[in-house]
Amino acid sequence: MPTVDRYRKWGWGLGLATVSAVSAFGLASWQAHAAPSTPPNTAATAEPARVTDPSPLPEAAAGTGKDPLTSTEVDKARAAAVTPGLAASAEDVTGKAGPEYLATELDEDGGRRAELYYYDYKTEKLYKQVVDLTTGKLVKSYSSTGMQPPASPQEAKTALDLLVASPLSADFKEAYRKATGKAFDGTAGIEPIAHIYTAKPADQGAGQCGKSRCVQLIVKSADGHFINVTDLVVDLSGRAVARLK
């Protein structure tokens, strides 16, 4: 199977001064000659109140040309992208059968096609599946090791669960208490933001990251506080947490 020859990156931060001046002569002249005037009949001239419908128009089932993929097209592509063999042999981040879905984007090089990205945790391979949206058929398949695209929402949630269950979570829980004024009582309402981590030459404790799929987390609490725990690396492949040294 050919390797992925390219991988487009996804989008994975008053001074008010008013000056007024009226000349003394102009003001005196206006006061001398001004006469009471009848205010305009605003009731007669005001435009009638209007009611607008803010609801968005229904999404089209399919786009054309370079239009962004519609949700219907993405669903159609995902149904065709995972072959029975891939579904049976691959594993997602939770260990369930089937590869981890990462993202879908429009194939800008040829017709109305979708490129879908999946990660297989059993083989540590990234898959790119190309689906022809006109026929609904899988037309190309690529795979490669050593490629680490942005994390999926499920990967971010899994990383947070692994962090909370780790003995190294004590610092995170204390940072959470200081930021929110409340003791950490579970992940409900918390939003994890995961960034892929690749080991650097001098790393100790996370040297496998890059071959394994690893992330660093910034956690947003339910009341909007951000807790930075990027000194910890969550190895999603090995289901372990390590502190960078």
C-alpha positions as CSV (number, residue, x, y, z in Angstrom):
1,M,0.0,0.0,0.0
2,P,1.5,3.4,-0.9
3,T,2.4,5.8,1.8
4,V,0.7,9.1,2.4
5,D,2.6,11.5,0.1
6,R,1.1,14.6,1.7
7,Y,-0.9,15.7,4.6
8,R,-2.5,19.1,4.7
9,K,-2.5,20.8,8.1
10,W,-5.8,21.8,9.6
11,G,-6.5,25.0,11.2
12,W,-4.4,22.2,15.0
13,G,-5.4,34.8,20.6
14,L,-9.6,52.6,23.9
15,G,-8.8,55.1,23.1
16,L,-11.8,57.1,22.4
17,A,-11.4,60.8,21.9
18,T,-14.2,63.1,20.9
19,V,-13.6,66.8,20.1
20,S,-16.4,69.3,19.7
21,A,-16.1,73.1,19.3
22,V,-18.6,75.9,18.7
23,S,-17.5,79.4,18.0
24,A,-18.7,82.1,20.4
25,F,-20.0,84.3,17.6
26,G,-21.9,81.4,16.0
27,L,-23.5,80.4,19.3
28,A,-24.7,84.0,20.0
29,S,-26.1,84.4,16.5
30,W,-28.0,81.1,16.8
31,Q,-29.5,82.2,20.2
32,A,-30.6,85.5,18.8
33,H,-32.3,84.2,15.7
34,A,-33.5,80.8,16.7
35,A,-37.3,80.4,17.1
36,P,-39.2,77.6,18.7
37,S,-39.9,74.9,16.1
38,T,-42.4,72.1,16.0
39,P,-40.7,68.8,16.4
40,P,-41.2,66.5,13.4
41,N,-44.0,63.9,13.5
42,T,-41.8,60.9,14.0
43,A,-44.7,58.6,14.5
44,A,-45.9,59.3,11.0
45,T,-42.5,58.9,9.4
46,A,-41.0,56.0,11.4
47,E,-40.6,52.7,9.5
48,P,-42.8,50.0,10.7
49,A,-41.2,47.4,13.0
50,R,-40.0,44.3,11.1
51,V,-39.5,40.8,12.3
52,T,-36.7,38.7,10.8
53,D,-36.1,35.0,11.0
54,P,-32.5,34.4,12.2
55,S,-32.8,30.6,11.5
56,P,-30.1,29.5,9.0
57,L,-31.2,28.1,5.7
58,P,-31.2,24.3,5.5
59,E,-27.9,22.8,4.5
60,A,-27.6,21.5,1.0
61,A,-27.2,17.7,0.8
62,A,-24.1,18.1,-1.5
63,G,-21.8,20.8,-2.6
64,T,-20.3,21.5,-6.0
65,G,-16.8,22.3,-7.1
66,K,-14.6,23.6,-4.3
67,D,-17.6,24.1,-1.9
68,P,-16.9,22.9,1.6
69,L,-18.1,19.4,2.4
70,T,-21.6,19.2,3.7
71,S,-22.4,17.0,6.8
72,T,-24.3,14.7,4.4
73,E,-21.2,14.2,2.3
74,V,-19.0,13.6,5.3
75,D,-21.4,10.9,6.6
76,K,-21.5,9.3,3.2
77,A,-17.7,9.4,2.9
78,R,-17.2,7.9,6.4
79,A,-19.6,5.1,5.6
80,A,-17.5,4.1,2.5
81,A,-14.0,4.9,3.9
82,V,-13.7,2.1,6.5
83,T,-13.6,-1.2,4.7
84,P,-14.6,-4.4,6.5
85,G,-11.0,-5.4,6.7
86,L,-9.9,-2.2,8.3
87,A,-12.9,-2.2,10.7
88,A,-12.0,-5.7,11.9
89,S,-8.2,-5.3,12.2
90,A,-7.7,-1.7,13.5
91,E,-8.3,-0.3,17.0
92,D,-9.3,3.2,18.1
93,V,-8.0,5.1,21.1
94,T,-10.3,3.3,23.5
95,G,-9.3,-0.2,22.3
96,K,-12.5,-0.8,20.4
97,A,-12.5,-2.4,17.0
98,G,-12.2,0.1,14.1
99,P,-9.7,2.9,13.5
100,E,-9.8,6.3,15.3
101,Y,-11.6,8.8,13.0
102,L,-9.6,12.1,12.9
103,A,-11.0,14.4,10.2
104,T,-12.3,14.8,6.7
105,E,-11.4,17.4,4.1
106,L,-12.1,18.1,0.5
107,D,-9.6,16.6,-2.0
108,E,-8.7,19.8,-3.9
109,D,-6.9,17.9,-6.7
110,G,-9.6,15.9,-8.3
111,G,-13.3,16.3,-8.6
112,R,-15.7,16.0,-5.7
113,R,-13.8,13.7,-3.5
114,A,-13.3,13.5,0.3
115,E,-10.0,12.7,2.1
116,L,-10.6,11.0,5.4
117,Y,-7.9,10.4,8.0
118,Y,-7.9,7.6,10.5
119,Y,-5.4,6.3,13.1
120,D,-4.9,2.6,13.9
121,Y,-3.7,2.2,17.4
122,K,-2.9,-1.5,16.8
123,T,-0.3,-0.8,14.1
124,E,0.5,2.9,14.9
125,K,-0.4,3.8,11.3
126,L,-2.2,6.8,9.8
127,Y,-4.7,6.0,7.0
128,K,-5.9,8.3,4.3
129,Q,-8.9,7.1,2.5
130,V,-10.2,8.9,-0.6
131,V,-13.9,8.6,-1.4
132,D,-15.5,9.6,-4.6
133,L,-18.6,11.5,-3.4
134,T,-20.4,11.0,-6.7
135,T,-20.3,7.2,-6.7
136,G,-19.9,6.8,-2.9
137,K,-16.9,4.5,-3.5
138,L,-13.5,4.2,-1.9
139,V,-11.1,5.0,-4.7
140,K,-7.7,5.3,-3.0
141,S,-6.1,4.2,0.2
142,Y,-2.8,5.2,1.8
143,S,-1.1,4.3,5.0
144,S,2.1,5.5,6.8
145,T,3.8,5.2,10.2
146,G,5.4,8.1,12.0
147,M,2.8,10.7,11.0
148,Q,0.9,12.4,13.9
149,P,-2.0,14.7,12.8
150,P,-4.1,16.7,15.3
151,A,-6.0,14.8,17.9
152,S,-9.6,14.0,17.7
153,P,-12.1,15.0,20.4
154,Q,-12.3,11.4,21.6
155,E,-8.5,11.3,21.9
156,A,-8.5,14.5,24.0
157,K,-11.2,13.1,26.3
158,T,-9.3,9.8,26.7
159,A,-6.1,11.7,27.5
160,L,-7.9,13.6,30.2
161,D,-9.3,10.4,31.7
162,L,-5.8,8.8,31.7
163,L,-4.3,12.0,33.3
164,V,-6.9,12.1,36.1
165,A,-6.4,8.4,36.8
166,S,-2.6,8.8,37.0
167,P,-0.6,9.3,40.2
168,L,0.9,12.4,38.4
169,S,-2.5,14.1,38.5
170,A,-2.0,15.6,41.9
171,D,-0.4,18.8,40.5
172,F,-3.3,19.2,38.0
173,K,-5.9,18.8,40.7
174,E,-4.2,21.3,42.9
175,A,-3.9,23.8,40.0
176,Y,-7.6,23.2,39.3
177,R,-8.4,24.0,43.0
178,K,-6.4,27.2,42.8
179,A,-7.9,28.3,39.6
180,T,-11.5,27.6,40.3
181,G,-11.7,27.8,44.1
182,K,-13.2,24.3,44.2
183,A,-11.8,20.9,44.7
184,F,-11.6,18.7,41.6
185,D,-14.6,16.4,41.6
186,G,-14.6,14.8,38.2
187,T,-14.4,15.6,34.5
188,A,-18.0,16.6,33.9
189,G,-18.2,20.0,32.2
190,I,-14.4,20.1,31.6
191,E,-13.1,20.6,28.1
192,P,-9.7,19.1,27.3
193,I,-7.6,20.7,24.5
194,A,-5.0,18.2,23.2
195,H,-1.9,19.0,21.2
196,I,0.2,16.3,19.6
197,Y,3.6,15.9,21.2
198,T,6.6,14.5,19.4
199,A,9.7,13.7,21.4
200,K,12.7,16.0,21.2
201,P,16.3,14.7,21.3
202,A,16.9,15.7,24.9
203,D,13.6,14.4,26.2
204,Q,13.5,12.1,29.2
205,G,10.3,10.3,30.0
206,A,8.6,10.7,26.6
207,G,11.2,9.5,24.1
208,Q,8.7,7.2,22.4
209,C,6.4,10.0,21.4
210,G,6.2,10.3,17.7
211,K,6.3,6.6,17.1
212,S,3.6,6.4,19.8
213,R,0.7,8.8,19.7
214,C,1.1,11.3,22.5
215,V,-0.5,14.6,23.5
216,Q,-0.1,17.5,25.9
217,L,-3.2,19.0,27.5
218,I,-4.6,22.4,28.4
219,V,-7.8,21.9,30.4
220,K,-10.7,24.4,30.4
221,S,-12.9,24.2,33.5
222,A,-16.7,24.6,33.3
223,D,-16.4,28.2,34.5
224,G,-13.8,29.2,31.9
225,H,-10.5,28.8,33.7
226,F,-7.6,27.3,31.8
227,I,-5.3,24.9,33.6
228,N,-2.0,24.3,31.8
229,V,-0.6,20.8,32.3
230,T,1.8,20.7,29.4
231,D,4.7,19.5,31.7
232,L,2.9,16.1,31.5
233,V,2.7,14.0,28.4
234,V,-0.1,11.5,27.9
235,D,0.9,8.5,25.8
236,L,-2.3,7.4,24.2
237,S,-0.7,4.3,22.6
238,G,0.8,3.1,25.8
239,R,-2.0,4.5,28.0
240,A,0.5,6.1,30.3
241,V,1.4,9.5,31.7
242,A,4.9,10.9,32.0
243,R,6.4,14.1,33.3
244,L,8.8,15.9,30.9
245,K,12.4,16.2,32.4
